[in-house]
Amino acid sequence: MYRLAMAMSIAGTLLYHLAQKTTSRTVNPFLSLAVTYLVALAATLAMLVFSGREALSRAGLRELNWACAGCGAAIFLVEIGVLLAYRAGGSLKTLALILNTAVVLALVPIGLWFFKEKFDAGQTLGMALSLGGLYLLLR
């Protein structure tokens, strides 16, 4: 299941960046996002219907927490940020790498402090290399 989920995420991210990069520069960015969200909503509702009645039960709805709204806000910020970055001249070859490296660098201390995740020597070296790469991309 993990590999399937990763393959879906990779395919989705590729499509996402290609679509964002080729979105018309003259369309209102919020109209573009509204259409994007309508497509995502339709796909999500279709999957929800096929996932079973338990998801829509009172017990299922009680499982929702602040993270759902947080993800919604995050998705909006990512979508509009990436769209505007591409409109401002962002490059397919570097934008995703810069954004994802910066996010990982921010998530490491959060994972360590709030989620008590472990960090070994190999990961420390990887972070140092990521910092160096980010520096080279941004200079």
N, C-alpha and C positions, 0 to 999 in steps of 0.2 A: 504494500500500500504506500509506503514511504517513497519508493522510486516512481510510482505512478503519480503521486502528488507532486514530486519534484519535476517530473516531465511536464505535467500540466502547467506548473508555475513557470517553467522556462519557456514553454510555447506561448503562454499568455503574456509573459513579459516581452518576448520578441514582438508579438503582434501589437502589444500596447505601445512600444516605442516607435514602431513603424507607423502606426496609425496616428500617434501624437505628432510625429515629425512631418507627416504629410497632410495634416489637417489644414484646411484653407486658412491663409493668413488674414483673409478679410472677414471671415465669419466671426460673429461675436463669440468670445471664448465661453461665456456662460450658456449660450444657446447650444454650442457644441457639447458642453458637459451635460446639459439637460438631456440631449439625445443619447449621449453615452450612458447616462444613468437609467434612462428608459429601457435601453437594450439590456443592461445589466439586471434591472428589476424584472423584466420579462423572463430572462433566463433563470434567475433566482426563484421566482414564483413557480415556474415550471418544475424545477428541481424539488422545491418544497412540496408540491402536490404529489410528486412521485416518491418522496421520502417517507410517507406514511402519516396517518392521522395523529400519532403521538406528538409530532412536532407542533401541531396546532392545538393541542389540548391545554387545559389550564395549567397542568403540571409542567408542560413544555414551555409555556409562556412565562411561568414563574422562574425558570432557569435563566432568563435574560438578566443582564446586569449593565452597569455603566459602560462596559467595554464595547457594547454594540454601538452606542452613540459616539464613543471615542473613536471607534474604527470609521464610522461615517464621517466624522470631522477630519480624521487623518486622510481618508480617501479623497475628500474634497481638496485638502491642502496639497496633496501629492499631485492630483490631476491638474489643478490650475497652475501649480508651480512648474511642473514639467512642460505643460503646453506653452506657458509664457517663456520658459527658458529656451525652448526650441524656436519660438518666434523671435527671440532676441539673438539668435545665431548659434544656439547650442548644437553640438555635434553628436551624431549617432555614435561615433567611435569613442567619445569620452564622457558624455553627460551621465549615462547610467553608471559608469564606473566611478565617477566622482561622487555622485549622490549615494550610491550603495556603500562605498568605502567610508564616507563621512558618517553614514548611519551606523555602520558596524562599529566605528570608533566611538560613537556616542553610546551605543548599546552595551558595550563591554563593561564599563563601570556600573551601569544600571543592573546588568546581570549579576555582577559580583556583589554589589552592596544590597540590592533589594531582593534578589532571588537566590542568593548564596551559591551561585554557580562557581565551578572551579576553573582555574586558568593555569595551564602548564607552560613549560619552557618553550615548547614548539609553538604554542599559540602566541606567546609573548614575541617570539621571533617573527611570526606571521603578522602581528600587529605592527611591529617595527617596519617590516617591509611594506605594509599597507600605508603607513605614514609617509615613508619615503616615496612611494609611488604617487600618493596624493600630492605631495610637495612638487614632484616633477610634472604632474598634470596641470597644476594650478599656476606654476611660475611663468 
